[in-house]
Structures are given as C-alpha cells and as structure tokens.
Amino acid sequence: MAVAELDLRAADGAVRSLRPAPGGPPLGEGAVYALVRIDGHPVATVTCQVAAGQDPAQALVTAFRAREAAPGATSPAAPDRSPPAPLPPRTTVVVATRERAGQLARALDSLLAQDHPDFRVLVVDNAPRTTATRDLVTSRYGGRVDYAHEPRPGLAVAHNRGVAAADRAAPVVAFTDDDVIADPHWLSALTAPFAADPGLGCTTGLILPARLTTPAQILLESHGGFAKGFAPRLYDPAAPPAGEPLFPFTAGSFGSGANMAFRADALRAVGGFDPATGTGTPARGGDDLYAFVRVLAAGHRLRYTPDALVWHHHRETWQDLRNQAYGYGAGLTAYLTAILVRRPALLPALLVKVPRGLAHARAITAHRPDDAHAGGTATDMTHMKHMTQAPGAHGAQSYPWPRSLSRLERRGMLYGPLGYAKARLRARGGATGRTP
C-alpha cells in the first residue's frame, strides 16, 4: 500500500495538497493509505483503491466522505481552534540508537528541520560495536547534534543517559527513535502544552506508518500500530477517566516511546526509566509504559496530542512481527512488575483491577480470523498477502490477527515478570543506569 498525506480545506473541503509520506514514491494506481488533515491538523486515516487513470486525490476524498457517512461512523476530530499555545519551552531531544547509522541520518535530518524555536538534539550511542554512529554525528552533524556514549545495552539505560546529559537549562526532554521521520511541527506541538500547564508531566503524540510495503507492516498497522487516535486527551490522576477502569495501568493507551516528552524535573524525581525494562534487556520492552505510570502516580498529568506527528518505519519481515508480538506481551507484564517492585504502594490498586485487566489482556491479544478467508488460521505470510481488511481502525479490534501471533503475545505476557527479574539480576554488580 502506498502511504500519503491529504490536506483538505475546512471551509469547503477542497484539496489543499496531496503528497506521498516523507521519502515515499509518487502516488499512482493501487492501494493507498492516507493521513487526512484539515487545514494541516491530522484528523483521520483512510484507505482506498486508486484505479488506472483515476485522480488519487479524488479517490481519497471520495473514500473519506464515504467513511464519514457510513452508519455508526465517528466524525473526525475537529482541528483545534483554541488560542495559540504559549512559546514552547527549551527542549533536549534524545535519540537512542545502536548500529543503524543510515536510519539515524534520516531521522536527524527531520529533527533538524523542526520549527521549534529552542532545542538541541542529543544522540545516545548504546553499546556500539563500531564507530559508525559517532563518525556520522561528528562528521555530518558536527556542531548541530550532541553525542553521548552509553556502554551498557538497553533502551532504558540509554534514555537515562540522555536525561543525565540533557541541557540542564531545558525544562523538557523529548524522546524519539532512529527509525522515524518527524513532521516539521512535531516538537512544537509535543512541547507547547508544558508551557500552558504547570502540572503536566508528560506528553505523547501520533505515530503513523511511513511505509506499508510488506504484509508484515500492513498487519502490524492493522493491529493498531502505534497510533492512539486523532482526539486530544488529557489523563489526570486527580480525575481518572470514566471510560478507563484500569487507569493508570493501561499505559499502552497513553502513547509510545517513539513520540514522548517529559518535564525533566518530574522524570528525574521518579528516578527516570527503570533500566531493567526496555528493548535490549531480557524484559524486551515496557520502559516507556513504566515512565508514564510513574509520572502519573506522582500526581502529574499526561496529555496526548495528535498534532505531534512522527512517521515510523515498521519492521518489514514476518519474523520481525513475531518478535514484536512476543515483545509487546513481555513488555506489558515486565513494566507492571517493575512498577510493583519500584512502587509497592500501588499493589492494592492493581490487585483491585486484576480481573478486568485479565479480560482486557485476553481481548487485545485475541485471534481474529480474516473473514475473507473463513476457516483460515492466517499463520503464514502467504495468507497475509491476501488480507482484505487492513489496515483497520485504530483500537477497533475488528482487524484480522493470526492465532500464531496471539499465542506469542500471551506467551510474552507469561514471560515478562521472569524477563524483568533476569534483567534486574544482570544489572546487579554494575551501575544501575538510573538518572542522577
């Protein structure tokens, strides 16, 4: 599927622009997945088939209008018409990376094109085997990008190194990954809320696929990808959301580590990221979820803002998807274990929510067959190539999901606490990786 951006004018719905996703090929006939903007603000995604000789813009507009008119459809979120936000605060952007200099260069180019008025980019080179990352930063980005070396493997450890090395005059620390391309307005949209809300501890933003060129990428996006929808949301521990009985333990609904920012003092006050969580450790993930819950549990608010957009390059192969499915499950229970180890006072609140939590876990990991291939198990890539329902609506849980991946997620959930324990044991005898 081609990936594109369609921008419409609010006044009359006319097309302002249509272009491929950053770095993507020109649009033509075939399947298209598009971000729809209204006056520049992201409001929805839509898919369609562009016929030979058909105008892609018109095809997408028709599909978008049909989506709006469908029975039971939810209208796209209206663009924010509130007064302009205060000037975004000074920010350090941390990018942790390991031996992916080519992808890193693409990400850094997009970060240096941000419209934010006052920021620095810091690359954390995590347990490098070569000098490729250091050479890239010093030769191509010398004077524009800062560099820090972290010898211990693990994403949380690398993020903590970034927090420690961040500009102490910068009240906000933002994080993204080396496999994204940031929208030019990303950092301003992500950090401006801190200037407007002194009680805000964390912000997250929208993550969309930069490419959908393989069945694995399409299936991941169908499973929800990393996006959390197009409606701004505020999570306040003083006023828990009525529709989320598991709050704040459903941290996966808040956002993802490829697009997040923290008030630096709030993050440091809770000890930063738990170094026994995250990619690169036996826990496999959960470092971002741990930080979200710790900041909320400390009384700070968290805001999700879809105007803060990054385009993520999903992994391409079936094995990558298998690894991600297992890692998602492991990271979920590993972060919950970390929370209870680091903050035992939260145990009673978690125990009360265990029954609903188990039901929620079963729902989000359930096998869903492809209706177009009733009776099929959708366990191999040959079947995936014929899927007709992807990408699905984010959070709808109506997309196909193979039984093999469902099992892997659930196995990961069983493994997560053990993985966290292994990571804790591995960290003993060395530095903790926590922020100062």
Salt bridges, closest charged atoms under 4 A:
GLU5 OE2 - ARG19 NE 3.41
GLU5 OE1 - ARG37 NH2 2.71
ASP7 OD2 - ARG16 NH1 3.28
ASP12 OD2 - ARG9 NH2 3.07
ASP39 OD1 - ARG16 NH1 3.68
ASP39 OD2 - ARG81 NH2 3.30
GLU68 OE1 - ARG65 NH1 2.98
ASP109 OD2 - ARG140 NH2 2.92
ASP115 OD2 - HIS185 ND1 3.04
ASP118 OD2 - ARG90 NE 3.04
ASP146 OD1 - ARG120 NH2 2.74
GLU150 OE2 - ARG152 NE 2.84
GLU150 OE1 - ARG161 NE 2.87
ASP167 OD2 - ARG90 NH1 3.34
ASP178 OD1 - ARG100 NH2 2.55
ASP179 OD2 - ARG100 NH2 3.76
ASP179 OD2 - HIS312 NE2 3.15
ASP183 OD1 - ARG37 NH2 2.97
ASP197 OD1 - ARG301 NH2 2.63
GLU221 OE1 - HIS314 NE2 2.77
GLU221 OE2 - HIS394 NE2 3.68
ASP236 OD2 - ARG301 NH1 3.88
ASP274 OD2 - ARG342 NE 2.92
ASP287 OD2 - HIS159 ND1 3.79
ASP307 OD2 - HIS41 ND1 2.90
ASP370 OD2 - HIS373 ND1 3.24
GLU409 OE1 - HIS223 NE2 3.52
